[in-house]
Amino acid sequence: MKHAARTLAFIARFVVLGLAVAFIVGLFWPGSGAFLRQRFTAPAGITATTTGDSPSSGPASYADAVAKAAPSVVNIYANKMVTEQPRQLYSDPVLQRIFSVPTGPARTRRQQNLGSGVIVSEDGYVLTNNHVIANADDIQLLLYDGRVAKAQVVGSDDETDLAVLKVDAGNLPAIHMTDADRRPRVGDVVLAIGNPFGIGQTVTMGIVSAIGRQLNLSSLENFIQTDAAINFGNSGGALVNAHGDLVGINTSLIGQAVGAEGIGFAIPVASARNVLDQIVQTGHVVRGWIGADYGAVPISADSGLPSAARGVVVNDVSPGGPAAMAGIQQRDVLLKIGGEDILDPSDLRRHEAALKPGTAIDVSGLRNGAPFTSSVTPSQRPPTAPMQALQGAK
């Protein structure tokens, strides 16, 4: 009993001493309590990680990513002179066809096309969409710092809808392009930066909705689909990741005219880099061509084979083309090109485009179930029709 009393007395003395010390500290440092609470506790609902490095949390703000990428995005004003002939108009289609004749002298007016572009090198190369600057007589760029510069067309590529401009100006901030091993994944946060409707640079946020999209606008398609808002004037602008690195060039959307919402498309940075390098070096893009039309291998539901079987089936062979000269026939199943597996038609199109014209390459597959190998010498891909816009696309 005496031992317990001594213990309680000992504790009481320390409690009294602690209260006395707290009273003195509070008297001379009134804000000490708030400081200690802020230092050793965290508000409810706030996670410890806000850097975006943890897969279960993201940054509270993308301001750093925007600050990194936005200075590299420019507004493009492409001007051309259009000559119009005034005509008498009738509401009836028959009368229009019969009586639609010129009613006065031709008039010339200036037409301006709005778009965006991305500075990709400090020496003045700018990537944009070909449809933004097509047939323009004068191209003006509004830089992030307010400067206005005249741009010249270095070259363009209809199949990918890309164009390369050159601007003569100093202190140009080039955007950082993502590396090959940091390709976007479905679900990644992305930011679209551009000049929608000419109101000025605007940033919208969304995610990568899909990759490898095929829209049948061109034979060389590998679009990134995103729900980040893309509007008229965003064409040619930057699609960047949460770190501010370029992952794509915004190019098109399916709009509300067809009942769609939040379906935009961007050209992957790997495709854009390839076009950029070739245009800067030669002024145009050279692609290989094997002279065959091919599609997916049909798999019967009860065949026992996996639904994602590799390879392509040859639907047609161009007479006199490289494939015909090599003996490739309709209904052949192609499995390998140059020793690499063919995954699907889009994969073969990418392989085919990267081939060097005039250099033979082995193509192997199955003919009537039997293996075969042919040596194909690709030629340069012939010109194709320009990319057509989607109904409802900008």
VOPAGU-2260 file (C-alpha; in pm, 1 decimal, decimal comma):
REM VOPAGU-2260
SITE   aa  ch    i         X         Y         Z
SITE  MET   A    0       0,0       0,0       0,0
SITE  LYS   A    1     285,9     235,2      85,5
SITE  HIS   A    2     454,6     147,1    -247,1
SITE  ALA   A    3     140,4     239,2    -446,2
SITE  ALA   A    4     110,6     568,6    -259,3
SITE  ARG   A    5     470,1     658,7    -338,8
SITE  THR   A    6     412,3     579,0    -709,7
SITE  LEU   A    7     101,5     797,7    -727,7
SITE  ALA   A    8     282,9    1082,5    -553,3
SITE  PHE   A    9     570,2    1053,4    -802,7
SITE  ILE   A   10     330,8    1069,4   -1100,8
SITE  ALA   A   11     142,2    1363,7    -947,8
SITE  ARG   A   12     464,6    1564,0    -908,3
SITE  PHE   A   13     553,4    1511,5   -1277,7
SITE  VAL   A   14     203,2    1604,2   -1391,8
SITE  VAL   A   15     218,1    1926,0   -1188,2
SITE  LEU   A   16     566,3    1998,2   -1328,0
SITE  GLY   A   17     448,3    1936,8   -1684,6
SITE  LEU   A   18     148,2    2165,6   -1642,2
SITE  ALA   A   19     373,7    2435,4   -1501,4
SITE  VAL   A   20     612,4    2407,2   -1799,0
SITE  ALA   A   21     319,2    2415,9   -2045,4
SITE  PHE   A   22     182,3    2727,1   -1870,1
SITE  ILE   A   23     517,3    2906,9   -1896,6
SITE  VAL   A   24     566,4    2807,5   -2265,6
SITE  GLY   A   25     212,3    2915,5   -2349,6
SITE  LEU   A   26     264,7    3245,2   -2171,5
SITE  PHE   A   27     577,6    3335,4   -2372,2
SITE  TRP   A   28     484,5    3149,5   -2701,3
SITE  PRO   A   29     108,2    3179,3   -2753,2
SITE  GLY   A   30     106,6    3000,3   -3091,3
SITE  SER   A   31     296,2    2692,2   -2977,1
SITE  GLY   A   32     -15,2    2472,7   -2949,4
SITE  ALA   A   33    -130,6    2536,2   -3306,7
SITE  PHE   A   34     222,4    2483,7   -3437,1
SITE  LEU   A   35     259,3    2147,1   -3265,3
SITE  ARG   A   36     -82,0    2028,1   -3381,8
SITE  GLN   A   37      -0,5    2123,5   -3743,1
SITE  ARG   A   38     343,4    1964,4   -3719,8
SITE  PHE   A   39     242,9    1624,8   -3585,1
SITE  THR   A   40    -107,7    1571,9   -3725,6
SITE  ALA   A   41    -260,5    1567,3   -4078,6
SITE  PRO   A   42    -609,0    1690,6   -4168,1
SITE  ALA   A   43    -863,6    1418,3   -4226,8
SITE  GLY   A   44    -899,8    1303,3   -4588,9
SITE  ILE   A   45    -555,9    1429,0   -4704,7
SITE  THR   A   46    -320,1    1159,8   -4831,8
SITE  ALA   A   47      49,8    1177,6   -4770,4
SITE  THR   A   48     138,2    1144,8   -5139,1
SITE  THR   A   49      35,8    1414,8   -5385,7
SITE  THR   A   50     314,7    1379,0   -5640,3
SITE  GLY   A   51     138,0    1135,2   -5867,5
SITE  ASP   A   52     405,8     866,5   -5820,4
SITE  SER   A   53     171,0     636,7   -5630,1
SITE  PRO   A   54     -70,9     440,5   -5850,7
SITE  SER   A   55    -349,2     492,6   -5597,2
SITE  SER   A   56    -325,7     872,5   -5585,0
SITE  GLY   A   57    -278,9    1159,4   -5826,3
SITE  PRO   A   58    -160,3    1517,0   -5806,0
SITE  ALA   A   59    -397,2    1774,0   -5664,3
SITE  SER   A   60    -305,4    2002,7   -5954,9
SITE  TYR   A   61    -164,6    1965,8   -6306,2
SITE  ALA   A   62     -28,9    2320,5   -6306,5
SITE  ASP   A   63     331,7    2200,2   -6323,0
SITE  ALA   A   64     258,8    1985,3   -6630,2
SITE  VAL   A   65      81,2    2275,4   -6799,4
SITE  ALA   A   66     360,7    2518,6   -6712,7
SITE  LYS   A   67     607,3    2278,2   -6873,3
SITE  ALA   A   68     413,7    2211,1   -7195,7
SITE  ALA   A   69     201,6    2521,0   -7264,5
SITE  PRO   A   70     486,1    2753,0   -7379,5
SITE  SER   A   71     556,4    2507,3   -7664,2
SITE  VAL   A   72     199,8    2524,5   -7803,4
SITE  VAL   A   73     127,7    2798,4   -8057,9
SITE  ASN   A   74    -187,5    2938,9   -8216,5
SITE  ILE   A   75    -195,9    2909,9   -8595,6
SITE  TYR   A   76    -380,2    3147,3   -8829,4
SITE  ALA   A   77    -365,5    3012,3   -9185,1
SITE  ASN   A   78    -491,4    3262,1   -9443,4
SITE  LYS   A   79    -577,4    3209,6   -9808,0
SITE  MET   A   80    -751,4    3415,0  -10073,0
SITE  VAL   A   81   -1074,5    3264,2  -10205,0
SITE  THR   A   82   -1239,6    3374,5  -10530,0
SITE  GLU   A   83   -1617,7    3347,6  -10540,9
SITE  GLN   A   84   -1857,4    3399,5  -10828,0
SITE  PRO   A   85   -2194,7    3543,4  -10719,0
SITE  ARG   A   86   -2482,6    3329,6  -10843,0
SITE  GLN   A   87   -2857,9    3357,2  -10846,3
SITE  LEU   A   88   -2991,1    3106,3  -10592,9
SITE  TYR   A   89   -3323,0    2925,1  -10598,4
SITE  SER   A   90   -3476,2    2705,1  -10332,0
SITE  ASP   A   91   -3590,5    2446,8  -10587,7
SITE  PRO   A   92   -3308,0    2201,6  -10684,2
SITE  VAL   A   93   -3422,9    2185,3  -11049,0
SITE  LEU   A   94   -3422,7    2563,6  -11082,4
SITE  GLN   A   95   -3081,2    2576,9  -10917,4
SITE  ARG   A   96   -2942,4    2339,2  -11178,4
SITE  ILE   A   97   -3100,6    2522,2  -11469,6
SITE  PHE   A   98   -3074,6    2887,5  -11370,3
SITE  SER   A   99   -2770,2    2898,5  -11139,2
SITE  VAL   A  100   -2564,7    3133,2  -11354,3
SITE  PRO   A  101   -2316,0    3407,7  -11259,7
SITE  THR   A  102   -2483,7    3737,1  -11175,5
SITE  GLY   A  103   -2183,4    3964,7  -11142,8
SITE  PRO   A  104   -1805,2    3993,9  -11133,4
SITE  ALA   A  105   -1601,2    3750,1  -10924,0
SITE  ARG   A  106   -1512,8    3863,1  -10573,8
SITE  THR   A  107   -1201,8    3777,8  -10375,9
SITE  ARG   A  108   -1202,2    3747,7  -10000,4
SITE  ARG   A  109    -963,6    3626,9   -9734,0
SITE  GLN   A  110   -1046,2    3302,0   -9557,5
SITE  GLN   A  111    -878,9    3223,1   -9224,5
SITE  ASN   A  112    -839,1    2877,2   -9079,6
SITE  LEU   A  113    -770,5    2841,2   -8707,0
SITE  GLY   A  114    -555,1    2573,7   -8552,5
SITE  SER   A  115    -272,2    2496,4   -8314,6
SITE  GLY   A  116      82,8    2371,8   -8341,3
SITE  VAL   A  117     361,5    2235,7   -8123,2
SITE  ILE   A  118     720,4    2361,0   -8119,9
SITE  VAL   A  119     933,6    2044,4   -8140,3
SITE  SER   A  120    1282,7    2192,4   -8173,8
SITE  GLU   A  121    1458,9    2503,1   -8052,5
SITE  ASP   A  122    1561,2    2590,5   -8409,3
SITE  GLY   A  123    1199,5    2653,5   -8507,5
SITE  TYR   A  124    1032,9    2336,3   -8635,1
SITE  VAL   A  125     661,2    2317,0   -8555,4
SITE  LEU   A  126     427,4    2017,0   -8593,3
SITE  THR   A  127      62,6    2067,8   -8682,5
SITE  ASN   A  128    -217,0    1906,8   -8884,5
SITE  ASN   A  129    -200,0    1922,7   -9261,5
SITE  HIS   A  130    -567,1    2020,4   -9285,9
SITE  VAL   A  131    -494,3    2332,1   -9077,2
SITE  ILE   A  132    -247,3    2482,0   -9326,0
SITE  ALA   A  133    -349,8    2316,2   -9656,0
SITE  ASN   A  134    -344,7    2564,0   -9950,1
SITE  ALA   A  135    -268,6    2856,9   -9719,3
SITE  ASP   A  136    -100,7    3163,4   -9871,6
SITE  ASP   A  137       9,5    3309,5   -9540,2
SITE  ILE   A  138      65,0    3134,7   -9205,7
SITE  GLN   A  139     102,5    3333,2   -8885,3
SITE  LEU   A  140     192,2    3188,6   -8545,8
SITE  LEU   A  141     105,9    3346,9   -8213,7
SITE  LEU   A  142     366,4    3234,8   -7962,6
SITE  TYR   A  143     302,0    3181,4   -7592,3
SITE  ASP   A  144     490,4    3500,1   -7497,7
SITE  GLY   A  145     278,1    3715,7   -7729,1
SITE  ARG   A  146     515,3    3733,7   -8025,7
SITE  VAL   A  147     380,8    3689,0   -8379,4
SITE  ALA   A  148     593,2    3508,3   -8638,1
SITE  LYS   A  149     549,3    3410,2   -9001,4
SITE  ALA   A  150     589,4    3037,7   -9075,9
SITE  GLN   A  151     689,4    2849,4   -9388,8
SITE  VAL   A  152     574,6    2498,9   -9481,3
SITE  VAL   A  153     865,7    2253,4   -9484,3
SITE  GLY   A  154     654,0    1957,7   -9592,0
SITE  SER   A  155     329,9    1773,5   -9526,8
SITE  ASP   A  156     191,8    1420,8   -9523,5
SITE  ASP   A  157    -169,5    1361,5   -9625,5
SITE  GLU   A  158    -188,9    1005,6   -9493,7
SITE  THR   A  159    -113,6    1099,9   -9134,5
SITE  ASP   A  160    -257,5    1453,2   -9166,1
SITE  LEU   A  161      66,1    1604,3   -9037,8
SITE  ALA   A  162     264,5    1905,8   -9154,5
SITE  VAL   A  163     597,0    2055,8   -9049,2
SITE  LEU   A  164     640,6    2433,3   -9034,7
SITE  LYS   A  165     957,1    2640,2   -8985,8
SITE  VAL   A  166     957,1    2969,3   -8798,8
SITE  ASP   A  167    1249,4    3207,5   -8769,8
SITE  ALA   A  168    1248,6    3327,5   -8408,1
SITE  GLY   A  169    1471,7    3304,2   -8105,3
SITE  ASN   A  170    1415,6    3162,3   -7757,1
SITE  LEU   A  171    1170,7    2897,2   -7870,5
SITE  PRO   A  172    1071,3    2645,4   -7599,2
SITE  ALA   A  173    1067,9    2296,9   -7753,4
SITE  ILE   A  174     831,4    2043,7   -7598,8
SITE  HIS   A  175     964,1    1720,8   -7450,2
SITE  MET   A  176     840,8    1412,2   -7635,8
SITE  THR   A  177     772,7    1090,0   -7449,2
SITE  ASP   A  178    1018,5     807,2   -7487,0
SITE  ALA   A  179     925,9     483,0   -7661,7
SITE  ASP   A  180     903,6     298,8   -7328,3
SITE  ARG   A  181     656,2     551,2   -7182,8
SITE  ARG   A  182     372,4     513,1   -7428,8
SITE  PRO   A  183      30,0     611,2   -7296,2
SITE  ARG   A  184    -191,6     344,2   -7145,3
SITE  VAL   A  185    -568,1     330,2   -7132,1
SITE  GLY   A  186    -668,4     517,7   -6817,3
SITE  ASP   A  187    -369,8     755,5   -6812,6
SITE  VAL   A  188    -454,3    1120,7   -6745,0
SITE  VAL   A  189    -391,6    1344,9   -7046,7
SITE  LEU   A  190    -422,5    1718,2   -7112,0
SITE  ALA   A  191    -521,2    1872,2   -7445,7
SITE  ILE   A  192    -368,2    2215,3   -7510,5
SITE  GLY   A  193    -475,7    2431,1   -7802,4
SITE  ASN   A  194    -669,2    2731,7   -7929,1
SITE  PRO   A  195   -1037,6    2628,9   -7947,5
SITE  PHE   A  196   -1253,5    2864,0   -8153,0
SITE  GLY   A  197    -973,7    3121,4   -8146,7
SITE  ILE   A  198   -1045,9    3229,8   -7789,3
SITE  GLY   A  199    -685,9    3171,4   -7678,9
SITE  GLN   A  200    -480,7    2890,8   -7536,8
SITE  THR   A  201    -696,2    2651,2   -7336,4
SITE  VAL   A  202    -623,8    2334,1   -7139,1
SITE  THR   A  203    -872,1    2047,5   -7100,0
SITE  MET   A  204    -827,1    1725,2   -6905,6
SITE  GLY   A  205    -935,7    1367,6   -6962,5
SITE  ILE   A  206    -798,2    1018,2   -6986,8
SITE  VAL   A  207    -672,6     792,2   -7262,9
SITE  SER   A  208    -990,9     610,5   -7364,8
SITE  ALA   A  209    -831,9     369,6   -7612,9
SITE  ILE   A  210    -516,7     319,9   -7818,9
SITE  GLY   A  211    -463,9     185,3   -8167,1
SITE  ARG   A  212    -797,7     317,2   -8294,0
SITE  GLN   A  213    -878,4     260,2   -8664,0
SITE  LEU   A  214   -1127,2     503,1   -8822,6
SITE  ASN   A  215   -1081,6     409,7   -9190,5
SITE  LEU   A  216    -977,2     765,7   -9274,4
SITE  SER   A  217    -634,4     647,4   -9388,4
SITE  SER   A  218    -447,2     320,1   -9427,0
SITE  LEU   A  219    -197,3     432,1   -9162,5
SITE  GLU   A  220    -400,4     481,8   -8846,7
SITE  ASN   A  221    -305,0     421,8   -8489,6
SITE  PHE   A  222    -498,6     692,7   -8307,0
SITE  ILE   A  223    -504,3     764,8   -7936,9
SITE  GLN   A  224    -866,8     811,5   -7831,9
SITE  THR   A  225    -932,7    1052,6   -7546,0
SITE  ASP   A  226   -1225,7    1218,6   -7372,7
SITE  ALA   A  227   -1026,3    1538,1   -7310,0
SITE  ALA   A  228   -1234,4    1809,9   -7478,8
SITE  ILE   A  229   -1109,8    1879,7   -7833,8
SITE  ASN   A  230   -1283,6    2152,4   -8031,9
SITE  PHE   A  231   -1246,0    2344,5   -8355,6
SITE  GLY   A  232    -906,9    2516,1   -8334,4
SITE  ASN   A  233    -747,3    2239,4   -8125,5
SITE  SER   A  234    -627,4    2063,9   -8442,4
SITE  GLY   A  235    -249,8    2030,9   -8437,1
SITE  GLY   A  236    -226,8    2105,3   -8064,9
SITE  ALA   A  237     -57,0    1900,3   -7796,5
SITE  LEU   A  238    -186,2    1602,4   -7604,9
SITE  VAL   A  239      43,3    1569,9   -7302,4
SITE  ASN   A  240      61,2    1337,0   -7004,3
SITE  ALA   A  241      50,1    1432,1   -6637,4
SITE  HIS   A  242     423,8    1509,3   -6649,5
SITE  GLY   A  243     384,4    1760,3   -6935,3
SITE  ASP   A  244     546,0    1536,7   -7198,5
SITE  LEU   A  245     400,6    1516,1   -7550,2
SITE  VAL   A  246     215,9    1191,3   -7622,4
SITE  GLY   A  247      18,3    1293,8   -7932,0
SITE  ILE   A  248     -93,6    1559,6   -8179,7
SITE  ASN   A  249    -467,2    1634,5   -8154,1
SITE  THR   A  250    -627,2    1584,9   -8491,9
SITE  SER   A  251    -998,9    1502,6   -8493,9
SITE  LEU   A  252   -1315,8    1428,7   -8304,2
SITE  ILE   A  253   -1655,9    1275,0   -8350,2
SITE  GLY   A  254   -1888,4    1560,2   -8264,8
SITE  GLN   A  255   -2237,5    1610,8   -8133,4
SITE  ALA   A  256   -2367,2    1628,3   -8490,8
SITE  VAL   A  257   -2371,7    1247,5   -8484,9
SITE  GLY   A  258   -2474,9    1224,0   -8120,3
SITE  ALA   A  259   -2123,1    1167,8   -7983,9
SITE  GLU   A  260   -1962,0    1337,1   -7687,3
SITE  GLY   A  261   -1608,5    1310,7   -7553,1
SITE  ILE   A  262   -1460,4    1113,5   -7844,0
SITE  GLY   A  263   -1142,3    1281,0   -7968,3
SITE  PHE   A  264    -836,3    1146,4   -8145,4
SITE  ALA   A  265    -466,0    1222,4   -8148,4
SITE  ILE   A  266    -176,1    1099,1   -8360,9
SITE  PRO   A  267      75,3     912,0   -8139,5
SITE  VAL   A  268     404,3    1088,6   -8085,5
SITE  ALA   A  269     599,8     795,2   -8234,8
SITE  SER   A  270     419,8     837,4   -8568,8
SITE  ALA   A  271     457,9    1215,6   -8552,5
SITE  ARG   A  272     830,9    1188,9   -8476,6
SITE  ASN   A  273     884,1     959,5   -8776,7
SITE  VAL   A  274     704,6    1199,1   -9011,4
SITE  LEU   A  275     890,8    1495,9   -8861,4
SITE  ASP   A  276    1233,5    1335,9   -8908,7
SITE  GLN   A  277    1168,6    1240,0   -9271,8
SITE  ILE   A  278    1023,3    1578,5   -9368,9
SITE  VAL   A  279    1309,2    1768,8   -9205,2
SITE  GLN   A  280    1565,6    1546,9   -9381,5
SITE  THR   A  281    1408,2    1512,0   -9726,9
SITE  GLY   A  282    1100,7    1735,7   -9742,2
SITE  HIS   A  283     863,1    1441,9   -9785,7
SITE  VAL   A  284     775,0    1101,6   -9641,3
SITE  VAL   A  285     879,4     778,0   -9813,1
SITE  ARG   A  286     693,9     457,1   -9729,8
SITE  GLY   A  287     729,9     101,0   -9844,1
SITE  TRP   A  288     456,4     -79,1  -10040,2
SITE  ILE   A  289     416,4    -450,8  -10107,3
SITE  GLY   A  290     114,7    -416,4  -10333,8
SITE  ALA   A  291    -142,8    -623,1  -10148,8
SITE  ASP   A  292    -468,1    -562,1   -9967,2
SITE  TYR   A  293    -516,9    -770,0   -9653,6
SITE  GLY   A  294    -752,5    -811,4   -9361,5
SITE  ALA   A  295    -798,6    -996,7   -9035,7
SITE  VAL   A  296    -783,5   -1376,1   -9035,1
SITE  PRO   A  297   -1140,5   -1506,1   -8987,6
SITE  ILE   A  298   -1168,3   -1743,9   -8691,9
SITE  SER   A  299   -1470,8   -1968,6   -8654,9
SITE  ALA   A  300   -1628,5   -1963,1   -8309,1
SITE  ASP   A  301   -1607,3   -2344,9   -8281,5
SITE  SER   A  302   -1257,8   -2379,8   -8430,7
SITE  GLY   A  303   -1086,3   -2417,7   -8094,5
SITE  LEU   A  304    -835,2   -2146,2   -8193,2
SITE  PRO   A  305    -782,7   -1830,5   -7984,9
SITE  SER   A  306    -999,5   -1537,2   -8090,2
SITE  ALA   A  307    -694,4   -1309,4   -8130,9
SITE  ALA   A  308    -502,7   -1530,1   -8372,4
SITE  ARG   A  309    -208,6   -1355,7   -8536,3
SITE  GLY   A  310    -149,3   -1293,4   -8905,9
SITE  VAL   A  311    -345,1   -1146,0   -9197,3
SITE  VAL   A  312    -525,6   -1291,5   -9495,2
SITE  VAL   A  313    -452,3   -1152,2   -9842,7
SITE  ASN   A  314    -773,9   -1020,4   -9997,6
SITE  ASP   A  315    -630,0    -881,0  -10319,3
SITE  VAL   A  316    -297,3    -848,0  -10501,1
SITE  SER   A  317    -215,6    -548,6  -10721,5
SITE  PRO   A  318    -128,6    -664,4  -11075,6
SITE  GLY   A  319     239,3    -607,8  -11145,7
SITE  GLY   A  320     305,1    -502,0  -10784,8
SITE  PRO   A  321     579,1    -632,6  -10554,9
SITE  ALA   A  322     356,0    -899,1  -10398,8
SITE  ALA   A  323     241,4   -1025,8  -10739,9
SITE  MET   A  324     602,3   -1041,7  -10860,6
SITE  ALA   A  325     690,1   -1245,3  -10549,7
SITE  GLY   A  326     411,2   -1495,6  -10615,3
SITE  ILE   A  327     185,9   -1400,0  -10323,3
SITE  GLN   A  328    -173,2   -1499,8  -10394,8
SITE  GLN   A  329    -521,8   -1423,4  -10272,9
SITE  ARG   A  330    -626,4   -1612,5   -9958,8
SITE  ASP   A  331    -262,7   -1655,7   -9849,6
SITE  VAL   A  332    -222,1   -1612,7   -9474,4
SITE  LEU   A  333      85,1   -1401,6   -9392,0
SITE  LEU   A  334     240,8   -1471,7   -9052,4
SITE  LYS   A  335     589,1   -1313,8   -9057,8
SITE  ILE   A  336     765,3   -1028,3   -9233,0
SITE  GLY   A  337    1140,5    -992,4   -9202,4
SITE  GLY   A  338    1140,4   -1255,0   -8927,2
SITE  GLU   A  339     894,9   -1059,8   -8710,0
SITE  ASP   A  340     546,6   -1184,6   -8626,8
SITE  ILE   A  341     251,8   -1013,5   -8793,4
SITE  LEU   A  342      -7,5    -946,4   -8524,7
SITE  ASP   A  343    -293,9    -799,6   -8727,9
SITE  PRO   A  344    -357,4    -583,6   -9037,7
SITE  SER   A  345    -265,2    -256,6   -8865,4
SITE  ASP   A  346      60,5    -411,5   -8743,2
SITE  LEU   A  347     149,5    -520,6   -9098,0
SITE  ARG   A  348      65,6    -173,8   -9233,1
SITE  ARG   A  349     313,8     -21,9   -8988,6
SITE  HIS   A  350     578,9    -276,6   -9086,6
SITE  GLU   A  351     507,9    -220,0   -9455,3
SITE  ALA   A  352     531,4     159,3   -9428,9
SITE  ALA   A  353     869,1     131,7   -9254,4
SITE  LEU   A  354    1019,9     -86,4   -9530,8
SITE  LYS   A  355    1292,8      62,1   -9746,4
SITE  PRO   A  356    1189,8      61,1  -10112,9
SITE  GLY   A  357    1415,5    -157,2  -10327,2
SITE  THR   A  358    1538,4    -375,1  -10038,4
SITE  ALA   A  359    1413,0    -735,8  -10048,3
SITE  ILE   A  360    1251,1    -885,6   -9739,3
SITE  ASP   A  361    1120,8   -1234,2   -9663,9
SITE  VAL   A  362     748,9   -1286,3   -9606,7
SITE  SER   A  363     626,0   -1621,8   -9477,2
SITE  GLY   A  364     287,4   -1773,5   -9406,0
SITE  LEU   A  365      43,4   -2045,6   -9507,8
SITE  ARG   A  366    -100,8   -2131,0   -9849,1
SITE  ASN   A  367    -381,1   -2384,2   -9840,9
SITE  GLY   A  368    -252,3   -2488,3   -9499,2
SITE  ALA   A  369     107,6   -2546,0   -9617,7
SITE  PRO   A  370     396,9   -2320,0   -9511,2
SITE  PHE   A  371     561,3   -2097,4   -9773,4
SITE  THR   A  372     818,1   -1818,7   -9788,1
SITE  SER   A  373     858,0   -1549,4  -10054,2
SITE  SER   A  374    1108,9   -1269,5  -10104,6
SITE  VAL   A  375     931,3    -939,8  -10167,2
SITE  THR   A  376    1105,4    -625,5  -10292,5
SITE  PRO   A  377     885,0    -336,7  -10179,4
SITE  SER   A  378     849,3     -25,9  -10391,0
SITE  GLN   A  379     765,8     327,4  -10285,0
SITE  ARG   A  380     407,5     367,2  -10177,2
SITE  PRO   A  381     203,7     543,1  -10448,0
SITE  PRO   A  382      16,8     864,4  -10358,2
SITE  THR   A  383    -319,8     818,4  -10193,4
SITE  ALA   A  384    -620,7    1043,1  -10149,9
SITE  PRO   A  385    -593,4    1295,7   -9862,2
SITE  MET   A  386    -747,3    1204,5   -9530,1
SITE  GLN   A  387   -1117,6    1280,5   -9527,1
SITE  ALA   A  388   -1285,7    1425,4   -9221,0
SITE  LEU   A  389   -1534,9    1224,4   -9021,5
SITE  GLN   A  390   -1896,0    1330,3   -9030,9
SITE  GLY   A  391   -1927,6    1554,3   -8729,8
SITE  ALA   A  392   -1550,6    1588,1   -8689,2
SITE  LYS   A  393   -1387,3    1924,0   -8666,5
